[in-house]
Amino acid sequence: MKRFDCVKSGALVALCFCASMFFASCKTTGGEASAAVAAKKTPFEVLSNDSAVYLKMPVKENMDLATQIITSKVQGITEKDAKRLAKQINVLWAGLSSKDNLNRAEFYASGSYPPAALASVLTEKNGWKKKNFLSPTEDDIPYYMHSSAKMEISFPSMAVLCASTNVKTMLNNLYSTNTNTADFVSWMENKGGEDSSLIKFYVTDASKFITSFMGGIIPNSKNFAANCKDIYGTLLQKSGEDYLLSLKINLNNPKAAGAYMSMLKLGFALAGITVTQPDEKTISVQDIPVKQSQIISLL
């Protein structure tokens, strides 16, 4: 649970900051050099390449869910103001946890962050302590830590927000040759057709997710979880507060696929959820109904 406590704390600080920023009437973002560098970088070149979980959420296509998440996490904010805030963010990306640091959390949010609004909020009076990151091009990039949590935020440009437990790692990645060539990256970056509205997540270690999510649904879930490699997941809005969760589960031991298929079909039979086997190493579970409240609780 420490991983999710950290994520929740980090998201809370970032959202509280943004809420103040856009309702508030020195230099706060990076200069022209860092803005030019940031414009050429993709999120996966800025996020570390060893995270345990990756998330992509198109905010504008999931505006109501984003609004409800902000409303539930930012104390005192109205739903109207939460929606105004959500409209400033285009896409939210995250890399959560790592083998060496379970508490690590990195957030990359593309959007619009006016310097004038930033300057009025990023003050010591509001609990923010300013520091500077000197880039390889000798461009000073300000970053800030809030007194209420160990999350740091920075704006290398007016279109990019970086937030992390150690934002200097993300800023270093801006100027490095850091890449992530894993198969899931191209899948997550795909913007075509209906795909543009999907919330996507990738889990590098499927065992914990399977145990927590399917523990009360399928029999012998721990045994199944131990033989799962990784997971590709999506959330698609069906209507209103109803979403459909789909999972593509890759197995460590293909020989056990038949037994797992029978187990999953038994567990999901009453709900009418489709379970298929696209190939010998993969099990697909399609269109599991979930509510916004369940997604918010998971986040």
C-alpha positions in Angstrom: 0.0 0.0 0.0 3.0 2.4 0.4 3.1 2.8 -3.4 -0.5 4.0 -3.6 -0.1 6.2 -0.5 2.7 8.0 -2.2 0.8 8.3 -5.5 -2.2 9.7 -3.7 -0.1 12.1 -1.7 1.7 13.3 -4.9 -1.5 13.7 -6.8 -3.0 15.6 -4.0 -0.2 18.1 -3.8 -0.1 18.5 -7.6 -3.8 19.0 -7.8 -3.9 21.4 -4.8 -1.2 23.4 -6.6 -3.0 23.5 -9.9 -6.3 24.4 -8.2 -4.7 27.4 -6.5 -2.8 28.3 -9.7 -5.8 28.7 -11.9 -8.0 30.5 -9.3 -5.3 32.9 -8.2 -5.4 36.3 -9.9 10.5 36.0 -10.7 10.6 33.3 -13.1 8.5 30.2 -12.7 9.1 28.2 -15.9 12.3 27.2 -17.7 13.7 29.5 -20.3 13.6 29.3 -24.1 16.3 26.6 -24.2 14.5 24.2 -21.9 11.2 24.9 -23.7 12.8 24.0 -27.0 14.2 20.8 -25.5 10.9 19.9 -23.8 9.0 20.4 -27.1 11.1 17.7 -28.8 10.7 15.1 -26.0 8.0 12.5 -25.6 6.7 11.6 -22.2 8.5 8.2 -22.2 11.8 10.1 -22.8 11.1 12.1 -19.6 9.7 9.4 -17.4 12.2 6.8 -16.0 12.3 3.6 -18.0 12.2 1.2 -15.0 8.7 2.0 -13.4 6.5 -0.8 -12.3 3.3 0.8 -13.6 2.7 3.2 -16.4 -0.5 5.2 -17.0 -1.9 7.4 -19.7 -5.1 9.4 -19.3 -6.5 11.6 -22.0 -8.1 14.2 -19.8 -10.3 16.0 -22.2 -11.9 12.8 -23.5 -12.5 11.7 -19.9 -13.5 15.1 -18.5 -16.1 13.9 -16.1 -13.9 11.2 -14.6 -11.0 13.7 -14.3 -13.3 16.2 -12.7 -14.5 13.7 -10.1 -11.0 12.6 -9.3 -10.0 16.2 -8.6 -13.1 16.8 -6.6 -12.5 13.7 -4.5 -8.8 14.4 -3.9 -8.7 18.2 -3.4 -10.3 19.3 -0.2 -12.7 22.2 -0.5 -12.7 22.5 -4.3 -16.1 22.7 -6.0 -17.1 20.5 -8.9 -17.3 23.6 -11.1 -13.7 24.7 -10.3 -12.5 21.1 -10.6 -13.8 21.0 -14.2 -12.0 24.3 -15.0 -8.8 22.9 -13.7 -9.2 19.6 -15.7 -9.6 21.7 -18.9 -6.1 23.0 -18.5 -4.6 19.4 -18.9 -4.5 17.6 -22.2 -3.0 14.2 -21.2 -1.7 12.9 -17.9 1.1 10.3 -18.0 2.6 8.6 -14.9 5.3 6.1 -14.0 4.8 4.6 -10.6 7.2 2.7 -8.3 10.4 0.9 -9.2 12.4 -2.1 -8.0 14.7 0.0 -5.9 12.2 2.6 -4.8 8.6 1.5 -4.2 7.6 5.0 -3.2 8.8 6.7 -6.5 6.1 8.5 -8.5 6.6 10.5 -11.6 3.9 12.6 -13.4 4.1 14.2 -16.8 1.1 16.4 -17.8 0.8 18.2 -21.1 -1.3 21.3 -21.0 -1.2 25.1 -20.6 0.5 26.7 -17.6 0.6 30.5 -17.8 3.7 32.0 -16.0 1.7 34.9 -14.6 -0.6 32.5 -12.8 2.3 30.4 -11.6 4.1 33.4 -10.1 1.2 34.3 -8.0 1.0 30.9 -6.3 4.5 29.5 -6.1 5.5 31.5 -3.1 6.9 30.7 0.3 3.7 32.1 1.8 1.8 29.4 0.0 4.2 26.7 1.3 6.4 26.4 -1.8 10.2 26.4 -1.6 12.0 27.3 -4.8 15.2 25.6 -6.0 17.0 25.7 -9.3 18.2 22.9 -11.7 21.1 23.9 -13.9 20.7 22.2 -17.2 23.6 21.0 -19.5 22.8 24.1 -21.6 23.2 26.3 -18.5 19.6 27.2 -18.5 18.2 27.5 -15.0 14.9 25.6 -14.6 13.1 26.4 -11.3 11.5 23.5 -9.4 9.4 23.6 -6.2 8.8 21.5 -3.2 5.6 22.0 -1.1 5.9 21.9 2.7 3.1 19.4 3.1 4.7 16.5 1.1 7.9 15.4 -0.5 6.7 16.0 -4.0 8.6 18.4 -6.3 7.1 20.1 -9.4 8.7 21.9 -12.3 7.6 23.6 -15.6 10.4 23.1 -18.2 8.0 24.9 -20.5 4.5 26.5 -20.4 3.1 23.3 -21.9 4.7 20.7 -19.7 4.3 20.0 -16.0 6.7 17.5 -14.3 5.9 16.3 -10.8 7.9 13.6 -8.9 9.3 12.5 -5.6 12.6 13.5 -7.3 11.9 15.9 -10.2 15.6 16.4 -10.9 15.6 12.9 -12.4 12.9 13.9 -14.9 14.7 17.2 -15.7 17.9 15.3 -16.3 16.0 13.0 -18.7 15.0 16.0 -20.7 18.6 16.4 -21.7 19.7 12.8 -21.8 19.3 10.1 -24.4 16.9 8.2 -22.1 14.6 6.0 -24.1 12.1 3.3 -23.5 11.8 0.9 -26.4 9.5 -1.7 -24.7 6.6 -3.0 -26.8 4.0 -1.3 -24.5 5.4 2.2 -25.3 4.2 2.3 -29.0 0.9 0.8 -27.9 0.4 3.4 -25.2 1.4 6.3 -27.5 -1.0 5.3 -30.3 -3.5 8.1 -30.9 -5.6 6.6 -33.7 -9.4 6.3 -33.9 -11.3 5.2 -30.8 -7.9 4.6 -29.2 -7.6 8.4 -28.5 -10.2 8.2 -25.7 -8.9 5.2 -23.9 -7.3 5.3 -20.5 -4.3 3.0 -20.8 -2.1 1.3 -18.2 0.7 -1.2 -18.3 1.7 -3.3 -15.3 5.2 -4.8 -15.4 4.6 -7.1 -12.4 1.1 -8.6 -12.8 1.1 -10.6 -9.6 0.1 -7.9 -7.2 -2.5 -6.4 -9.5 -4.1 -9.8 -10.1 -4.1 -10.7 -6.4 -5.8 -7.5 -5.3 -8.2 -7.0 -8.3 -9.3 -10.6 -8.8 -8.9 -12.0 -5.3 -12.6 -12.2 -4.7 -13.6 -13.0 -8.2 -11.7 -16.2 -9.3 -10.7 -19.2 -7.3 -7.0 -19.8 -6.6 -6.1 -16.2 -7.7 -2.7 -16.3 -5.9 -1.6 -19.3 -8.0 -2.8 -17.6 -11.2 -1.1 -14.3 -10.2 2.3 -16.1 -9.6 2.3 -17.2 -13.3 1.4 -13.9 -14.8 4.1 -11.8 -16.5 2.6 -8.4 -17.3 -0.7 -6.7 -18.1 -1.9 -4.3 -20.8 -5.1 -2.6 -19.5 -7.6 -0.1 -20.8 -10.6 1.8 -19.5 -13.3 3.0 -22.0 -16.2 5.1 -21.0 -19.5 3.4 -21.9 -22.0 6.0 -20.7 -22.1 8.4 -17.8 -20.2 6.9 -14.9 -20.0 3.5 -16.4 -16.6 2.3 -17.8 -15.4 -1.0 -19.3 -12.1 -2.4 -18.1 -10.2 -4.8 -20.4 -7.1 -6.7 -19.6 -4.5 -8.5 -21.8 -2.6 -10.8 -19.4 0.7 -12.3 -20.6 1.7 -15.6 -19.0 5.1 -16.9 -17.8 4.1 -20.5 -18.4 2.0 -21.0 -21.5 1.4 -24.7 -20.6 -0.9 -23.6 -17.8 -3.1 -21.4 -20.0 -5.8 -24.0 -20.4 -6.3 -24.4 -16.7 -6.3 -20.6 -16.2 -8.8 -20.1 -19.0 -11.2 -22.6 -17.3 -10.7 -20.8 -13.9 -11.3 -17.4 -15.4 -14.4 -18.4 -17.3 -15.8 -19.9 -14.2 -15.2 -16.8 -12.2 -16.6 -14.4 -14.7 -19.4 -16.6 -16.1 -22.3 -15.1 -14.1 -21.2 -11.6 -15.1 -21.3 -12.5 -18.8 -17.7 -11.3 -19.3 -15.8 -12.6 -22.3 -12.6 -14.5 -21.7 -10.5 -15.5 -24.7 -7.0 -16.8 -25.5 -5.5 -14.8 -28.5 -2.4 -17.0 -28.4 -0.7 -19.6 -26.3 0.9 -16.9 -24.0 -2.0 -14.5 -23.6 -5.3 -14.4 -21.9 -7.8 -11.6 -22.7 -10.6 -10.5 -20.4 -12.9 -8.0 -22.1 -15.4 -5.4 -20.9 -15.4 -5.8 -17.1 -18.0 -3.2 -15.9 -16.6 -0.7 -13.5 -17.9 2.5 -12.0 -16.2 5.9 -11.8 -16.1 5.4 -8.0 -14.2 2.2 -8.4 -11.6 3.8 -10.7 -11.2 6.7 -8.2 -10.8 4.3 -5.4 -8.1 2.4 -7.3 -6.3 5.6 -8.1 
